[in-house]
Amino acid sequence: MASTDQQLLDLKQQVAALQEKVNWMYDQLTSGEHHIAKMPSAPGSEISPEVMDLARQGKKLEALTLYRSQSGASLSEAKSAIDGL
């Protein structure tokens, strides 16, 4: 089990990533430009070539599992990332 300090650090990183996404959405809504752009992903959540290969082969469950283990993403975040490939 992770120490309290590590849990606190993890939560701070998650909050920072969420704040970045909220800022991005706010900028998109207030800029007057209404075009679709890719939302920034959380640091460390880049999709590896192995995950992309699995997804391309139709092995979405394996891709989702590997992506989660590599990135620490939640199930819903991982599903969104894999479905977006």
C-alpha positions as protocol buffer text, in pm:
chain_id: "A"
residue {
  index: 1
  type: MET
  ca { x: 0 y: 0 z: 0 }
}
residue {
  index: 2
  type: ALA
  ca { x: 127 y: 347 z: -88 }
}
residue {
  index: 3
  type: SER
  ca { x: 233 y: 579 z: 189 }
}
residue {
  index: 4
  type: THR
  ca { x: 24 y: 881 z: 278 }
}
residue {
  index: 5
  type: ASP
  ca { x: 288 y: 1110 z: 128 }
}
residue {
  index: 6
  type: GLN
  ca { x: 281 y: 919 z: -201 }
}
residue {
  index: 7
  type: GLN
  ca { x: -100 y: 922 z: -207 }
}
residue {
  index: 8
  type: LEU
  ca { x: -96 y: 1297 z: -150 }
}
residue {
  index: 9
  type: LEU
  ca { x: 156 y: 1346 z: -430 }
}
residue {
  index: 10
  type: ASP
  ca { x: -55 y: 1131 z: -665 }
}
residue {
  index: 11
  type: LEU
  ca { x: -366 y: 1334 z: -583 }
}
residue {
  index: 12
  type: LYS
  ca { x: -182 y: 1662 z: -642 }
}
residue {
  index: 13
  type: GLN
  ca { x: -69 y: 1537 z: -984 }
}
residue {
  index: 14
  type: GLN
  ca { x: -422 y: 1430 z: -1071 }
}
residue {
  index: 15
  type: VAL
  ca { x: -563 y: 1768 z: -966 }
}
residue {
  index: 16
  type: ALA
  ca { x: -297 y: 1948 z: -1172 }
}
residue {
  index: 17
  type: ALA
  ca { x: -386 y: 1739 z: -1479 }
}
residue {
  index: 18
  type: LEU
  ca { x: -756 y: 1809 z: -1430 }
}
residue {
  index: 19
  type: GLN
  ca { x: -688 y: 2182 z: -1388 }
}
residue {
  index: 20
  type: GLU
  ca { x: -497 y: 2182 z: -1716 }
}
residue {
  index: 21
  type: LYS
  ca { x: -794 y: 2022 z: -1892 }
}
residue {
  index: 22
  type: VAL
  ca { x: -1040 y: 2267 z: -1734 }
}
residue {
  index: 23
  type: ASN
  ca { x: -822 y: 2560 z: -1843 }
}
residue {
  index: 24
  type: TRP
  ca { x: -805 y: 2419 z: -2195 }
}
residue {
  index: 25
  type: MET
  ca { x: -1185 y: 2381 z: -2211 }
}
residue {
  index: 26
  type: TYR
  ca { x: -1236 y: 2732 z: -2077 }
}
residue {
  index: 27
  type: ASP
  ca { x: -996 y: 2873 z: -2336 }
}
residue {
  index: 28
  type: GLN
  ca { x: -1180 y: 2687 z: -2611 }
}
residue {
  index: 29
  type: LEU
  ca { x: -1519 y: 2814 z: -2498 }
}
residue {
  index: 30
  type: THR
  ca { x: -1411 y: 3176 z: -2458 }
}
residue {
  index: 31
  type: SER
  ca { x: -1184 y: 3209 z: -2761 }
}
residue {
  index: 32
  type: GLY
  ca { x: -1465 y: 3249 z: -3013 }
}
residue {
  index: 33
  type: GLU
  ca { x: -1309 y: 2974 z: -3222 }
}
residue {
  index: 34
  type: HIS
  ca { x: -1534 y: 2671 z: -3221 }
}
residue {
  index: 35
  type: HIS
  ca { x: -1331 y: 2403 z: -3385 }
}
residue {
  index: 36
  type: ILE
  ca { x: -1249 y: 2058 z: -3262 }
}
residue {
  index: 37
  type: ALA
  ca { x: -899 y: 2012 z: -3130 }
}
residue {
  index: 38
  type: LYS
  ca { x: -738 y: 1736 z: -2933 }
}
residue {
  index: 39
  type: MET
  ca { x: -754 y: 1792 z: -2560 }
}
residue {
  index: 40
  type: PRO
  ca { x: -415 y: 1773 z: -2392 }
}
residue {
  index: 41
  type: SER
  ca { x: -353 y: 1445 z: -2218 }
}
residue {
  index: 42
  type: ALA
  ca { x: -215 y: 1397 z: -1873 }
}
residue {
  index: 43
  type: PRO
  ca { x: 162 y: 1376 z: -1844 }
}
residue {
  index: 44
  type: GLY
  ca { x: 285 y: 1023 z: -1890 }
}
residue {
  index: 45
  type: SER
  ca { x: -29 y: 910 z: -2069 }
}
residue {
  index: 46
  type: GLU
  ca { x: 115 y: 893 z: -2420 }
}
residue {
  index: 47
  type: ILE
  ca { x: 8 y: 584 z: -2609 }
}
residue {
  index: 48
  type: SER
  ca { x: 292 y: 340 z: -2669 }
}
residue {
  index: 49
  type: PRO
  ca { x: 347 y: 164 z: -3001 }
}
residue {
  index: 50
  type: GLU
  ca { x: 264 y: -167 z: -2830 }
}
residue {
  index: 51
  type: VAL
  ca { x: -78 y: -38 z: -2723 }
}
residue {
  index: 52
  type: MET
  ca { x: -142 y: 103 z: -3071 }
}
residue {
  index: 53
  type: ASP
  ca { x: -49 y: -230 z: -3231 }
}
residue {
  index: 54
  type: LEU
  ca { x: -286 y: -421 z: -3003 }
}
residue {
  index: 55
  type: ALA
  ca { x: -569 y: -178 z: -3078 }
}
residue {
  index: 56
  type: ARG
  ca { x: -508 y: -204 z: -3453 }
}
residue {
  index: 57
  type: GLN
  ca { x: -521 y: -583 z: -3427 }
}
residue {
  index: 58
  type: GLY
  ca { x: -864 y: -556 z: -3266 }
}
residue {
  index: 59
  type: LYS
  ca { x: -732 y: -661 z: -2925 }
}
residue {
  index: 60
  type: LYS
  ca { x: -893 y: -372 z: -2741 }
}
residue {
  index: 61
  type: LEU
  ca { x: -908 y: -538 z: -2399 }
}
residue {
  index: 62
  type: GLU
  ca { x: -537 y: -617 z: -2410 }
}
residue {
  index: 63
  type: ALA
  ca { x: -462 y: -265 z: -2536 }
}
residue {
  index: 64
  type: LEU
  ca { x: -673 y: -111 z: -2259 }
}
residue {
  index: 65
  type: THR
  ca { x: -503 y: -323 z: -1991 }
}
residue {
  index: 66
  type: LEU
  ca { x: -154 y: -241 z: -2116 }
}
residue {
  index: 67
  type: TYR
  ca { x: -236 y: 131 z: -2149 }
}
residue {
  index: 68
  type: ARG
  ca { x: -364 y: 142 z: -1792 }
}
residue {
  index: 69
  type: SER
  ca { x: -54 y: -31 z: -1658 }
}
residue {
  index: 70
  type: GLN
  ca { x: 175 y: 204 z: -1849 }
}
residue {
  index: 71
  type: SER
  ca { x: -6 y: 531 z: -1781 }
}
residue {
  index: 72
  type: GLY
  ca { x: -189 y: 483 z: -1453 }
}
residue {
  index: 73
  type: ALA
  ca { x: -508 y: 599 z: -1625 }
}
residue {
  index: 74
  type: SER
  ca { x: -849 y: 513 z: -1487 }
}
residue {
  index: 75
  type: LEU
  ca { x: -1066 y: 261 z: -1668 }
}
residue {
  index: 76
  type: SER
  ca { x: -1280 y: 534 z: -1826 }
}
residue {
  index: 77
  type: GLU
  ca { x: -974 y: 738 z: -1931 }
}
residue {
  index: 78
  type: ALA
  ca { x: -813 y: 429 z: -2083 }
}
residue {
  index: 79
  type: LYS
  ca { x: -1132 y: 334 z: -2266 }
}
residue {
  index: 80
  type: SER
  ca { x: -1158 y: 683 z: -2413 }
}
residue {
  index: 81
  type: ALA
  ca { x: -795 y: 675 z: -2524 }
}
residue {
  index: 82
  type: ILE
  ca { x: -825 y: 331 z: -2686 }
}
residue {
  index: 83
  type: ASP
  ca { x: -1160 y: 411 z: -2849 }
}
residue {
  index: 84
  type: GLY
  ca { x: -1001 y: 724 z: -2995 }
}
residue {
  index: 85
  type: LEU
  ca { x: -741 y: 525 z: -3190 }
}
